[in-house]
Amino acid sequence: MLIELHCHTNHSDGIPTVKQLIAKTERELGGVAITDHNTFSGYQAARKLKPKCLLIPGIEVTCRHPEGTAHVMALGVEELKVKAFCALDELIDDARARGGIIINVHPFGGFSRNGFNDVRSAKKFDAIEILNGNTLPSGNKKAAVLARQAKKPAVAGSDAHRLQDVGKFACLIDAKSVDDVLKSIKKGKVILPDKQTSTLPLLTAKMKRQIKRKLRLMGG
């Protein structure tokens, strides 16, 4: 089935509501991982809807990085002991102890979205996102090289912050359960979409949010 492994709702910095995201997934995809920033509340709200699609628990955690911070995605976990700004090793240990996997997302994302892009760190992950919907093709090519150097499986994700972007970079995975998805990712049995990428959707969404915040502050 087609599965979106990386997307956001309005429970973090995304625009879509949980209901909108689930409705689109049920129409167009087979499954989705809601990976809001530093919160499981989007996933928890989706679970209450009892969706017909496969719902994968997930989160995108802000970790400490030698140059500041970096985003790391955990799939297959519904809660974590660690919090935002934890160390990478702390997150890895916590997630794996709960049966989850850790994915290195947009390691060469640019625009303050860089991740863990050295080989030593990359080897700690279960998979590397080499096709990110909001990363320039040059950054994704570097991520693909990193995955080969670290000998890690590759995945793709739309990194959707807008409803229309959900599913654009979905992966094709032979799976019927969350456990099937996690096992397929770890074994490298994921078919990636053949598409180009751009940072334009993310930048546009950020600009719209900044304008809305300024209007609220101005009483507009």
DRENKOL-46927 format. One record per residue (C-alpha): residue number from 1; residue in one letter; x, y, z negated. Coordinates in pm, 1 decimal, m for minus. Example, Ala and Ser with C-alpha at 12.3 -4.5 7.8 and 13.67 -1.06 7.14 Angstrom:
BEGIN
{dofi 1; 'A'; {1230.0; m450.0; m780.0}}
{dofi 2; 'S'; {1367.0; m106.0; m714.0}}
//
This chain:
BEGIN
{dofi 1; 'M'; {0.0; 0.0; 0.0}}
{dofi 2; 'L'; {98.2; 363.6; 40.5}}
{dofi 3; 'I'; {202.2; 505.7; m295.3}}
{dofi 4; 'E'; {287.9; 862.1; m391.8}}
{dofi 5; 'L'; {569.4; 837.6; m646.4}}
{dofi 6; 'H'; {625.8; 1205.9; m724.1}}
{dofi 7; 'C'; {356.9; 1471.9; m767.7}}
{dofi 8; 'H'; {231.1; 1731.9; m1013.2}}
{dofi 9; 'T'; {m102.9; 1857.9; m1142.2}}
{dofi 10; 'N'; {m209.9; 2174.3; m1322.3}}
{dofi 11; 'H'; {m110.7; 2004.2; m1645.7}}
{dofi 12; 'S'; {240.8; 2128.7; m1562.6}}
{dofi 13; 'D'; {342.0; 2346.0; m1267.4}}
{dofi 14; 'G'; {116.5; 2194.8; m1000.7}}
{dofi 15; 'I'; {m196.1; 2349.9; m852.6}}
{dofi 16; 'P'; {m430.9; 2048.8; m811.2}}
{dofi 17; 'T'; {m656.5; 1935.6; m1091.5}}
{dofi 18; 'V'; {m636.9; 1570.8; m1192.1}}
{dofi 19; 'K'; {m979.2; 1505.4; m1040.7}}
{dofi 20; 'Q'; {m871.1; 1657.2; m708.2}}
{dofi 21; 'L'; {m550.7; 1454.5; m699.0}}
{dofi 22; 'I'; {m723.2; 1126.7; m782.8}}
{dofi 23; 'A'; {m999.3; 1189.7; m529.8}}
{dofi 24; 'K'; {m746.6; 1247.1; m252.5}}
{dofi 25; 'T'; {m548.0; 940.0; m354.4}}
{dofi 26; 'E'; {m861.3; 724.3; m344.5}}
{dofi 27; 'R'; {m942.2; 854.8; 4.2}}
{dofi 28; 'E'; {m598.8; 836.5; 162.5}}
{dofi 29; 'L'; {m356.8; 626.0; m43.3}}
{dofi 30; 'G'; {m337.0; 308.9; m243.8}}
{dofi 31; 'G'; {m172.1; 446.8; m554.5}}
{dofi 32; 'V'; {m12.5; 746.3; m723.7}}
{dofi 33; 'A'; {230.9; 827.8; m1002.8}}
{dofi 34; 'I'; {143.1; 1153.9; m1175.0}}
{dofi 35; 'T'; {480.7; 1289.9; m1285.3}}
{dofi 36; 'D'; {408.4; 1620.4; m1455.8}}
{dofi 37; 'H'; {695.0; 1805.3; m1619.9}}
{dofi 38; 'N'; {756.8; 1699.8; m1979.8}}
{dofi 39; 'T'; {399.6; 1585.7; m2043.9}}
{dofi 40; 'F'; {185.7; 1275.3; m2000.9}}
{dofi 41; 'S'; {m139.3; 1471.0; m2030.7}}
{dofi 42; 'G'; {m207.5; 1465.8; m1654.7}}
{dofi 43; 'Y'; {m168.2; 1088.7; m1642.4}}
{dofi 44; 'Q'; {m379.3; 1047.0; m1955.5}}
{dofi 45; 'A'; {m658.4; 1258.0; m1803.8}}
{dofi 46; 'A'; {m642.4; 1051.7; m1484.6}}
{dofi 47; 'R'; {m666.9; 725.4; m1676.0}}
{dofi 48; 'K'; {m991.6; 842.1; m1838.6}}
{dofi 49; 'L'; {m1140.9; 879.0; m1490.8}}
{dofi 50; 'K'; {m1093.5; 503.2; m1434.6}}
{dofi 51; 'P'; {m970.4; 553.0; m1076.7}}
{dofi 52; 'K'; {m1012.7; 291.0; m806.2}}
{dofi 53; 'C'; {m656.4; 348.7; m688.4}}
{dofi 54; 'L'; {m344.7; 214.5; m858.6}}
{dofi 55; 'L'; {m243.1; 464.6; m1125.8}}
{dofi 56; 'I'; {123.6; 452.9; m1227.1}}
{dofi 57; 'P'; {222.4; 617.2; m1555.9}}
{dofi 58; 'G'; {506.3; 861.1; m1515.9}}
{dofi 59; 'I'; {672.9; 1182.7; m1622.1}}
{dofi 60; 'E'; {946.5; 1417.1; m1500.3}}
{dofi 61; 'V'; {1169.0; 1502.4; m1794.4}}
{dofi 62; 'T'; {1403.7; 1799.5; m1819.6}}
{dofi 63; 'C'; {1739.7; 1662.6; m1935.3}}
{dofi 64; 'R'; {2058.6; 1830.6; m2041.3}}
{dofi 65; 'H'; {2311.4; 1856.5; m1760.2}}
{dofi 66; 'P'; {2677.3; 1968.9; m1756.2}}
{dofi 67; 'E'; {2569.4; 2274.4; m1556.0}}
{dofi 68; 'G'; {2246.0; 2341.6; m1747.1}}
{dofi 69; 'T'; {1945.6; 2115.1; m1695.6}}
{dofi 70; 'A'; {1822.8; 1860.9; m1442.2}}
{dofi 71; 'H'; {1497.1; 1676.0; m1380.2}}
{dofi 72; 'V'; {1476.3; 1298.7; m1422.8}}
{dofi 73; 'M'; {1171.2; 1084.0; m1349.8}}
{dofi 74; 'A'; {1055.5; 792.1; m1562.5}}
{dofi 75; 'L'; {794.6; 550.5; m1425.1}}
{dofi 76; 'G'; {604.4; 275.2; m1601.7}}
{dofi 77; 'V'; {593.5; 441.2; m1943.9}}
{dofi 78; 'E'; {295.3; 605.9; m2113.5}}
{dofi 79; 'E'; {490.4; 768.6; m2394.3}}
{dofi 80; 'L'; {845.2; 852.3; m2494.9}}
{dofi 81; 'K'; {1019.1; 926.4; m2820.9}}
{dofi 82; 'V'; {1262.4; 1171.3; m2660.7}}
{dofi 83; 'K'; {1155.6; 1524.2; m2572.2}}
{dofi 84; 'A'; {1253.2; 1782.6; m2312.8}}
{dofi 85; 'F'; {1620.9; 1882.6; m2304.2}}
{dofi 86; 'C'; {1731.5; 1542.7; m2427.9}}
{dofi 87; 'A'; {2050.8; 1377.0; m2305.4}}
{dofi 88; 'L'; {2024.5; 1154.5; m1997.1}}
{dofi 89; 'D'; {2141.0; 843.7; m2185.4}}
{dofi 90; 'E'; {1877.1; 902.7; m2455.0}}
{dofi 91; 'L'; {1602.2; 911.9; m2194.5}}
{dofi 92; 'I'; {1733.6; 603.4; m2015.8}}
{dofi 93; 'D'; {1748.1; 400.1; m2337.2}}
{dofi 94; 'D'; {1401.1; 511.2; m2447.5}}
{dofi 95; 'A'; {1231.5; 446.8; m2113.3}}
{dofi 96; 'R'; {1393.1; 107.9; m2053.2}}
{dofi 97; 'A'; {1309.1; m7.2; m2405.6}}
{dofi 98; 'R'; {944.2; 53.1; m2308.8}}
{dofi 99; 'G'; {971.9; m139.3; m1982.1}}
{dofi 100; 'G'; {1007.4; 166.6; m1760.3}}
{dofi 101; 'I'; {1253.1; 264.3; m1489.1}}
{dofi 102; 'I'; {1452.1; 583.7; m1435.0}}
{dofi 103; 'I'; {1478.5; 762.4; m1100.3}}
{dofi 104; 'N'; {1726.2; 1033.5; m1005.2}}
{dofi 105; 'V'; {1503.7; 1286.5; m826.6}}
{dofi 106; 'H'; {1624.1; 1550.6; m575.7}}
{dofi 107; 'P'; {1991.2; 1523.3; m681.4}}
{dofi 108; 'F'; {2080.0; 1789.5; m420.5}}
{dofi 109; 'G'; {1757.1; 1988.6; m443.7}}
{dofi 110; 'G'; {1914.7; 2333.5; m439.7}}
{dofi 111; 'F'; {1745.1; 2652.6; m559.0}}
{dofi 112; 'S'; {1814.2; 2559.0; m924.0}}
{dofi 113; 'R'; {1672.1; 2211.0; m858.0}}
{dofi 114; 'N'; {1997.3; 2016.9; m850.9}}
{dofi 115; 'G'; {2006.7; 1686.3; m1032.0}}
{dofi 116; 'F'; {2270.7; 1438.9; m1138.7}}
{dofi 117; 'N'; {2467.5; 1425.1; m815.0}}
{dofi 118; 'D'; {2795.3; 1264.1; m919.5}}
{dofi 119; 'V'; {2849.4; 892.5; m856.8}}
{dofi 120; 'R'; {2923.8; 811.1; m1220.8}}
{dofi 121; 'S'; {2589.8; 948.9; m1336.0}}
{dofi 122; 'A'; {2403.8; 809.7; m1034.6}}
{dofi 123; 'K'; {2506.0; 455.9; m1127.6}}
{dofi 124; 'K'; {2301.8; 484.9; m1448.6}}
{dofi 125; 'F'; {1971.0; 512.0; m1262.0}}
{dofi 126; 'D'; {1743.3; 237.6; m1132.7}}
{dofi 127; 'A'; {1688.2; 422.7; m803.2}}
{dofi 128; 'I'; {1765.7; 750.0; m628.6}}
{dofi 129; 'E'; {1515.7; 971.9; m449.6}}
{dofi 130; 'I'; {1680.5; 1029.2; m112.0}}
{dofi 131; 'L'; {1376.4; 1185.3; 55.8}}
{dofi 132; 'N'; {1212.9; 1467.9; m137.9}}
{dofi 133; 'G'; {935.4; 1670.3; 19.7}}
{dofi 134; 'N'; {1067.0; 2000.8; m114.7}}
{dofi 135; 'T'; {1434.7; 1951.0; m36.2}}
{dofi 136; 'L'; {1612.2; 2057.6; 281.5}}
{dofi 137; 'P'; {1721.9; 1774.6; 514.8}}
{dofi 138; 'S'; {2087.6; 1848.1; 434.4}}
{dofi 139; 'G'; {2021.7; 1789.8; 63.7}}
{dofi 140; 'N'; {1836.8; 1467.5; 131.1}}
{dofi 141; 'K'; {2121.3; 1342.2; 350.9}}
{dofi 142; 'K'; {2362.9; 1401.7; 63.1}}
{dofi 143; 'A'; {2127.4; 1210.4; m166.0}}
{dofi 144; 'A'; {2128.7; 917.0; 76.2}}
{dofi 145; 'V'; {2509.0; 913.2; 73.1}}
{dofi 146; 'L'; {2503.7; 923.7; m307.5}}
{dofi 147; 'A'; {2267.9; 623.7; m320.4}}
{dofi 148; 'R'; {2501.1; 424.3; m96.2}}
{dofi 149; 'Q'; {2806.3; 519.5; m301.1}}
{dofi 150; 'A'; {2633.3; 426.4; m627.0}}
{dofi 151; 'K'; {2482.7; 113.6; m465.2}}
{dofi 152; 'K'; {2134.3; 205.9; m582.5}}
{dofi 153; 'P'; {1789.6; 152.4; m422.0}}
{dofi 154; 'A'; {1628.3; 448.2; m246.9}}
{dofi 155; 'V'; {1281.4; 596.1; m287.2}}
{dofi 156; 'A'; {1088.8; 894.3; m150.0}}
{dofi 157; 'G'; {847.4; 1138.6; m307.2}}
{dofi 158; 'S'; {644.5; 1434.3; m187.0}}
{dofi 159; 'D'; {719.1; 1627.9; m507.8}}
{dofi 160; 'A'; {377.9; 1774.8; m432.5}}
{dofi 161; 'H'; {267.0; 2085.0; m620.5}}
{dofi 162; 'R'; {m19.8; 2149.2; m376.9}}
{dofi 163; 'L'; {m306.8; 1912.4; m302.0}}
{dofi 164; 'Q'; {m238.7; 1912.3; 73.5}}
{dofi 165; 'D'; {114.6; 1782.4; 13.8}}
{dofi 166; 'V'; {12.5; 1477.9; m189.9}}
{dofi 167; 'G'; {96.0; 1165.7; 8.9}}
{dofi 168; 'K'; {307.5; 1335.1; 276.4}}
{dofi 169; 'F'; {613.2; 1141.0; 163.7}}
{dofi 170; 'A'; {443.1; 836.5; 16.6}}
{dofi 171; 'C'; {627.8; 504.8; 13.7}}
{dofi 172; 'L'; {497.5; 178.0; 153.3}}
{dofi 173; 'I'; {521.0; m85.0; m121.0}}
{dofi 174; 'D'; {389.8; m439.4; m130.1}}
{dofi 175; 'A'; {228.2; m423.4; m474.3}}
{dofi 176; 'K'; {m95.1; m492.8; m658.8}}
{dofi 177; 'S'; {7.4; m372.5; m1004.7}}
{dofi 178; 'V'; {229.7; m120.2; m1178.5}}
{dofi 179; 'D'; {471.7; m399.3; m1264.0}}
{dofi 180; 'D'; {488.7; m495.1; m894.6}}
{dofi 181; 'V'; {576.8; m135.9; m805.3}}
{dofi 182; 'L'; {855.0; m113.7; m1063.2}}
{dofi 183; 'K'; {1003.4; m446.3; m954.9}}
{dofi 184; 'S'; {989.6; m349.5; m586.3}}
{dofi 185; 'I'; {1169.3; m22.8; m655.6}}
{dofi 186; 'K'; {1445.3; m192.2; m855.4}}
{dofi 187; 'K'; {1491.6; m454.8; m583.3}}
{dofi 188; 'G'; {1499.2; m195.0; m305.2}}
{dofi 189; 'K'; {1184.6; m330.5; m142.1}}
{dofi 190; 'V'; {1041.9; 11.2; m55.8}}
{dofi 191; 'I'; {972.8; 143.3; 294.2}}
{dofi 192; 'L'; {1039.4; 516.0; 316.0}}
{dofi 193; 'P'; {857.1; 755.1; 551.2}}
{dofi 194; 'D'; {1043.0; 885.4; 854.5}}
{dofi 195; 'K'; {994.1; 1259.6; 813.1}}
{dofi 196; 'Q'; {1177.4; 1589.7; 785.1}}
{dofi 197; 'T'; {1156.3; 1807.3; 476.2}}
{dofi 198; 'S'; {1144.8; 2172.1; 379.7}}
{dofi 199; 'T'; {1154.5; 2389.6; 69.1}}
{dofi 200; 'L'; {883.5; 2619.3; 208.1}}
{dofi 201; 'P'; {581.0; 2458.0; 35.8}}
{dofi 202; 'L'; {745.4; 2475.0; m306.7}}
{dofi 203; 'L'; {865.3; 2831.7; m261.0}}
{dofi 204; 'T'; {521.5; 2942.3; m141.2}}
{dofi 205; 'A'; {352.1; 2779.1; m439.7}}
{dofi 206; 'K'; {597.9; 2945.5; m680.2}}
{dofi 207; 'M'; {534.3; 3287.2; m524.6}}
{dofi 208; 'K'; {157.9; 3243.0; m560.2}}
{dofi 209; 'R'; {192.6; 3147.3; m926.8}}
{dofi 210; 'Q'; {418.5; 3447.4; m994.4}}
{dofi 211; 'I'; {166.8; 3682.6; m831.7}}
{dofi 212; 'K'; {m119.6; 3534.3; m1036.4}}
{dofi 213; 'R'; {78.2; 3577.0; m1359.2}}
{dofi 214; 'K'; {156.2; 3941.1; m1277.0}}
{dofi 215; 'L'; {m209.4; 4008.5; m1201.0}}
{dofi 216; 'R'; {m314.3; 3857.6; m1534.0}}
{dofi 217; 'L'; {m60.4; 4073.1; m1717.6}}
{dofi 218; 'M'; {m195.8; 4378.7; m1534.5}}
{dofi 219; 'G'; {m551.3; 4281.5; m1622.5}}
{dofi 220; 'G'; {m639.0; 4201.7; m1259.2}}
//
